[in-house]
Amino acid sequence: MFDVDGTLVDSERDGHRVAFNRAFEEAGLPDRWDVELYGELLEIAGGDRRIKAYFVRRGMPEDGSAELARRLHARKTVIFTEMARQGEIEPRPGVGELLDELGAAGVRIAVATTGNGAWVHPLLERSFGAGRFEVVVTADEAPRLKPDPSAYLRALEGLGLAAAAALAIEDSHNGLRAAKSAGMACVVVVNDYTRQQELEAADLTLDGFGRPHAPVRVLSDPHALDPPGRLDVDTLRRLAASGSDG
């Protein structure tokens, strides 16, 4: 079961951040969020709240910042959705190979995200093909942001599975907390924004998905899974077995 933002695609740095900046530019604002600043702002969950906090920090009154943030975030969502439809946001390296391997092995694949369904569905279809995921849960079905576990609980319900029969693949502390709160084992595949987060509860932590000729670094492996330089079906099956044994 996959998260989307930062997991299947590096959408924070190369998607959302770019869309925010385009919305600022369209509105005639001089503000631009570089990679480092956006990493700091990601500590604030929710795009409109992120914009508001940024403007308040710059000295704008809260009342004015709330309305401006609402309008900018609405426009940013439209821009980001179009970016997703146009294929501007690419999968993380190794994701396509893992999905192909899971499909060939008959593993059921789902998505549990609190991203907006208006952009999640076209992004998944454009990047990975229609019908790749058996269940897709978005903010439309689970509006509470992670670390609330509702997205995972809804996905489990859609699959008809108990938590012990499924695994989550995430990129962040909040995603890890959501998966664990839902009772699931969780692999964390960090990105540039999340590698310094508190991830000790993860069942496996890698610095990427990996490819045969581009192995990833194992950051934490409490179950001694010893993945072969990439995240693969065998490693995931052994993790599932270790959970059922424990």
LINUR-V493751 format. One record per residue. RES is the residue in one small letter. SS is DSSP state (alpha for helix, beta for strand, coil for the rest). OMEGA is omega in whole degrees, 0 to 359 (none if undefined). Layout:
RES/SS/OMEGA  RES/SS/OMEGA
This chain:
m/coil/189  f/beta/160  d/coil/181  v/coil/184  d/beta/177  g/coil/182  t/coil/177  l/coil/180  v/beta/177  d/coil/191  s/alpha/180  e/alpha/183  r/alpha/190  d/alpha/181  g/alpha/184  h/alpha/181  r/alpha/179  v/alpha/180  a/alpha/175  f/alpha/182  n/alpha/177  r/alpha/178  a/alpha/176  f/alpha/182  e/alpha/179  e/alpha/181  a/coil/180  g/coil/180  l/coil/180  p/coil/187  d/coil/174  r/coil/180  w/coil/176  d/coil/186  v/alpha/182  e/alpha/180  l/alpha/181  y/alpha/175  g/alpha/177  e/alpha/183  l/alpha/179  l/coil/175  e/coil/180  i/coil/182  a/coil/177  g/coil/186  g/alpha/181  d/alpha/177  r/alpha/178  r/alpha/179  i/alpha/181  k/alpha/180  a/alpha/180  y/alpha/181  f/alpha/177  v/alpha/178  r/alpha/178  r/coil/175  g/coil/179  m/coil/178  p/coil/185  e/alpha/181  d/alpha/180  g/alpha/182  s/alpha/181  a/alpha/180  e/alpha/178  l/alpha/179  a/alpha/180  r/alpha/182  r/alpha/180  l/alpha/181  h/alpha/177  a/alpha/179  r/alpha/178  k/alpha/180  t/alpha/177  v/alpha/180  i/alpha/182  f/alpha/178  t/alpha/178  e/alpha/175  m/alpha/179  a/alpha/181  r/alpha/182  q/coil/179  g/coil/180  e/coil/184  i/coil/188  e/coil/175  p/beta/174  r/coil/180  p/coil/178  g/coil/181  v/alpha/181  g/alpha/179  e/alpha/179  l/alpha/179  l/alpha/177  d/alpha/181  e/alpha/178  l/alpha/180  g/alpha/180  a/alpha/180  a/coil/179  g/coil/180  v/coil/178  r/coil/187  i/coil/180  a/beta/176  v/beta/175  a/beta/182  t/coil/172  t/coil/171  g/coil/182  n/coil/181  g/alpha/181  a/alpha/177  w/alpha/182  v/alpha/184  h/alpha/178  p/alpha/178  l/alpha/180  l/alpha/182  e/alpha/183  r/alpha/186  s/alpha/190  f/alpha/178  g/coil/180  a/coil/175  g/coil/181  r/coil/185  f/coil/183  e/coil/179  v/beta/175  v/beta/177  v/beta/179  t/coil/177  a/coil/178  d/coil/180  e/coil/183  a/coil/187  p/coil/180  r/coil/184  l/coil/170  k/coil/25  p/coil/172  d/coil/186  p/coil/190  s/alpha/179  a/alpha/179  y/alpha/179  l/alpha/178  r/alpha/179  a/alpha/177  l/alpha/178  e/alpha/180  g/alpha/178  l/alpha/184  g/coil/183  l/coil/168  a/coil/182  a/alpha/182  a/alpha/182  a/alpha/183  a/coil/176  l/beta/175  a/beta/173  i/beta/188  e/beta/178  d/coil/192  s/coil/177  h/alpha/181  n/alpha/177  g/alpha/176  l/alpha/179  r/alpha/179  a/alpha/181  a/alpha/180  k/alpha/178  s/alpha/177  a/coil/178  g/coil/186  m/coil/166  a/beta/187  c/beta/170  v/beta/177  v/beta/176  v/beta/190  v/coil/170  n/coil/184  d/coil/183  y/coil/189  t/coil/188  r/coil/179  q/coil/182  q/coil/178  e/coil/187  l/coil/185  e/coil/182  a/coil/182  a/coil/178  d/coil/174  l/beta/178  t/beta/181  l/beta/178  d/coil/176  g/coil/177  f/coil/176  g/coil/175  r/beta/183  p/coil/182  h/coil/177  a/beta/185  p/coil/180  v/coil/178  r/coil/176  v/beta/181  l/beta/179  s/beta/184  d/coil/186  p/coil/180  h/coil/180  a/coil/181  l/coil/177  d/coil/180  p/coil/187  p/coil/180  g/coil/178  r/coil/175  l/coil/184  d/coil/183  v/alpha/182  d/alpha/178  t/alpha/180  l/alpha/179  r/alpha/178  r/alpha/175  l/alpha/177  a/alpha/180  a/alpha/180  s/alpha/177  g/alpha/180  s/alpha/178  d/alpha/183  g/coil/none
